[in-house]
């Protein structure tokens, strides 16, 4: 195989890998940027989770008797609602973006990322009465229907896109 620098007729010196020093330096910089981006993404996931847990803790403190809801979804009916919904949607995106090491782990993490929006937008009816405010009874059926339909469409497009990307990658590896 002809080194990339020689293939394009570059006359300056090349490294042992066949790259010009400038190109290799650029690749090293890009690797650092990718590592930093991945690190910040993972820290962002922890921050989103921390906000969801902290908002639940604050609500727990405000409820007389300090009771705990039976599920995370029950907090939809409390003043905590925006953070669990937003935080779970952020976590879903992050789980899909983070690549698992073995293929099985990657599939499991992606599946969790696809299912987490359902937990966020389809609340269960409160069973414990753990809220610092009287129980609101908004008409959420239309909102749940809308949110699930939108999530399903985007989820199917994402799964199909991921499958196409995987197949293309396998075809490229076989042809090279």
C-alpha positions as CSV (number, residue, x, y, z in Angstrom):
1,X,0.0,0.0,0.0
2,X,1.3,3.5,-0.9
3,X,1.5,5.8,2.1
4,X,-1.1,8.6,1.9
5,X,1.5,11.4,1.7
6,X,3.2,9.7,-1.3
7,X,-0.1,8.9,-3.0
8,X,-0.9,12.5,-3.4
9,X,2.6,13.5,-4.4
10,X,3.6,15.3,-1.2
11,X,7.4,15.8,-1.3
12,X,7.9,16.7,2.4
13,X,9.1,14.1,4.9
14,X,6.7,11.5,6.1
15,X,6.4,9.6,9.4
16,X,6.8,5.9,9.8
17,X,3.0,5.6,9.3
18,X,3.1,7.4,6.0
19,X,1.6,10.7,7.2
20,X,3.2,14.1,7.0
21,X,4.1,15.5,10.4
22,X,1.4,18.1,10.1
23,X,-1.3,15.5,9.3
24,X,-0.2,13.3,12.1
25,X,-0.3,16.3,14.5
26,X,-3.8,17.1,13.3
27,X,-4.9,13.5,14.0
28,X,-3.5,13.6,17.5
29,X,-5.4,16.9,18.1
30,X,-8.6,15.4,16.8
31,X,-8.2,12.3,19.0
32,X,-7.8,14.6,22.0
33,X,-11.0,16.5,21.0
34,X,-12.9,13.3,20.6
35,X,-11.7,12.0,24.0
36,X,-12.7,15.3,25.7
37,X,-16.1,15.3,24.0
38,X,-16.8,11.8,25.1
39,X,-15.7,12.6,28.6
40,X,-18.0,15.7,28.8
41,X,-20.9,13.7,27.4
42,X,-20.4,11.1,30.1
43,X,-20.2,13.8,32.8
44,X,-23.3,15.5,31.3
45,X,-25.1,12.2,31.8
46,X,-24.1,12.1,35.4
47,X,-25.2,15.7,35.9
48,X,-28.6,15.0,34.3
49,X,-29.0,12.0,36.6
50,X,-27.9,14.1,39.6
51,X,-30.5,16.8,38.8
52,X,-33.3,14.2,38.6
53,X,-32.3,12.6,41.9
54,X,-31.8,16.0,43.6
55,X,-35.2,17.2,42.5
56,X,-36.7,14.0,43.9
57,X,-34.8,14.6,47.2
58,X,-36.1,18.2,47.5
59,X,-39.7,17.0,46.9
60,X,-39.2,14.2,49.5
61,X,-38.1,16.9,52.0
62,X,-41.1,19.0,51.2
63,X,-43.7,16.2,51.6
64,X,-45.2,15.8,55.0
65,X,-44.0,12.4,56.4
66,X,-41.2,12.3,53.8
67,X,-42.7,9.5,51.8
68,X,-41.2,8.2,48.5
69,X,-43.2,7.6,45.4
70,X,-43.6,4.0,44.2
71,X,-41.8,4.8,40.9
72,X,-39.9,7.5,39.1
73,X,-42.8,8.0,36.8
74,X,-45.1,8.9,39.7
75,X,-43.1,12.1,40.1
76,X,-44.6,13.4,36.9
77,X,-47.6,14.4,39.0
78,X,-45.5,16.5,41.4
79,X,-43.6,19.8,41.1
80,X,-40.6,17.7,40.2
81,X,-42.1,16.9,36.7
82,X,-39.9,19.0,34.4
83,X,-36.5,17.7,35.6
84,X,-37.3,14.0,35.4
85,X,-38.9,14.4,32.0
86,X,-36.1,16.5,30.6
87,X,-33.4,14.6,32.5
88,X,-34.6,11.2,31.2
89,X,-34.8,12.5,27.7
90,X,-31.2,13.8,28.0
91,X,-30.1,10.5,29.4
92,X,-31.8,8.7,26.6
93,X,-29.9,10.7,24.0
94,X,-26.7,10.2,25.9
95,X,-27.2,6.4,26.2
96,X,-27.7,6.2,22.4
97,X,-24.6,8.4,21.7
98,X,-22.3,6.4,24.1
99,X,-20.8,3.4,22.4
100,X,-20.8,0.1,24.3
101,X,-17.6,-2.0,24.2
102,X,-18.9,-5.4,23.2
103,X,-21.8,-5.4,20.6
104,X,-24.2,-6.9,23.2
105,X,-23.5,-4.0,25.6
106,X,-23.9,-1.4,22.8
107,X,-27.3,-3.0,21.8
108,X,-28.5,-3.0,25.5
109,X,-27.4,0.6,26.0
110,X,-29.1,1.7,22.8
111,X,-32.3,-0.2,23.7
112,X,-32.3,1.5,27.1
113,X,-31.9,4.9,25.3
114,X,-34.9,4.1,23.1
115,X,-37.1,3.0,26.0
116,X,-36.2,5.8,28.4
117,X,-38.4,8.4,26.7
118,X,-41.4,6.1,27.3
119,X,-40.7,6.3,31.0
120,X,-40.3,10.1,30.7
121,X,-43.6,10.8,28.9
122,X,-46.0,8.1,30.0
123,X,-46.6,8.6,33.7
124,X,-48.2,6.0,35.9
125,X,-51.0,7.1,38.1
126,X,-49.8,8.1,41.6
127,X,-50.5,5.4,44.1
128,X,-48.7,6.8,47.2
129,X,-49.9,10.4,47.4
130,X,-46.3,11.6,47.8
131,X,-46.6,15.1,46.6
132,X,-46.1,18.5,48.2
133,X,-49.1,19.9,46.3
134,X,-52.7,18.6,45.9
135,X,-52.8,16.0,43.1
136,X,-53.3,17.8,39.7
137,X,-55.5,15.9,37.3
138,X,-54.6,17.4,33.9
139,X,-55.9,15.9,30.7
140,X,-52.7,14.2,29.6
141,X,-54.1,11.4,27.4
142,X,-53.7,13.5,24.2
143,X,-50.2,14.6,25.3
144,X,-49.1,11.0,26.0
145,X,-50.6,9.8,22.6
146,X,-48.7,12.6,20.8
147,X,-45.4,12.0,22.6
148,X,-45.5,8.2,22.1
149,X,-46.2,8.6,18.4
150,X,-43.4,11.1,17.9
151,X,-41.0,8.9,20.0
152,X,-41.9,5.8,18.0
153,X,-41.4,7.4,14.6
154,X,-38.0,8.8,15.7
155,X,-37.0,5.5,17.3
156,X,-37.9,3.5,14.2
157,X,-35.9,5.9,12.0
158,X,-33.0,5.6,14.4
159,X,-33.0,1.8,14.5
160,X,-33.2,1.6,10.7
161,X,-30.4,4.2,10.3
162,X,-28.3,2.2,12.8
163,X,-28.9,-1.0,10.9
164,X,-28.0,0.6,7.6
165,X,-24.8,2.0,9.1
166,X,-23.9,-1.4,10.5
167,X,-24.5,-3.2,7.2
168,X,-22.5,-0.6,5.3
169,X,-19.6,-1.0,7.8
170,X,-19.6,-4.7,7.3
171,X,-19.6,-4.4,3.5
172,X,-16.7,-1.9,3.6
173,X,-14.7,-4.2,5.9
174,X,-15.2,-7.2,3.6
175,X,-14.3,-5.3,0.5
176,X,-11.1,-3.9,1.9
